[in-house]
Amino acid sequence: MKAKELIGKEVIDVNAKVVGKIADLDIDISRALICGILTRSGFKKELSIAPAEIDKIGDKVILKIAKDKVRKA
């Protein structure tokens, strides 16, 4: 999957609540790894999701955790 396909996807928590939409990716270029996914909810609220917290990626990104457990960016 290409990064441009992820940007804008809706993120849903384990309880089917909307967390936000993917706004950016946190990438470690030296190791070629995605360190996190940054979501935006509302105008200024940004959250950071670790790859281990993601359950599935399809039309939407489904998390393994609840919305209140997601870290602020």
Buried (B, 14 or more C-beta within 10 A) or exposed (E): EEEEEBEEBBBBBBEEEEBBBBBBEBEEEEEEEBEBBBBBBEEEEBBBBBEEBBEEBEEEBBBEBEBEEBEEB
